[in-house]
Amino acid sequence: MPELRLPLTLLPLFPGLERDVEVDATTVADALASLDERWPGLRDRLCEPGPVLRPHIRVFVDRRPAQLDTPVAAGQRVDVLTAISGG
């Protein structure tokens, strides 16, 4: 199973959610759907309708930029990061 590493900002919003979560998935989209089954509303924090990743969300699979259709496999690490902006 791939392991997802989630932003710390999500943890207080979803009781029981841990920073590192293993999911049964074949794509990034499947991984987020699996999380959403366990913690309803989580996918909406990361994706817009379509679905597409929200503009401030970045996903990496084994340190390579990824999108929702990017394949994932057992043993891979999926990092979900929030972009920081400001002025």
Sequence and secondary structure as in RCSB ss.txt:
>XXXX:A:sequence
MPELRLPLTLLPLFPGLERDVEVDATTVADALASLDERWPGLRDRLCEPGPVLRPHIRVFVDRRPAQLDTPVAAG
QRVDVLTAISGG
>XXXX:A:secstr
  EEE  GGGGGGSTT  SEEE   SBHHHHHHHHHHHSTTHHHHHEETTTEE TTEEEEETTEEE TT B  TT
 EEEEEE     
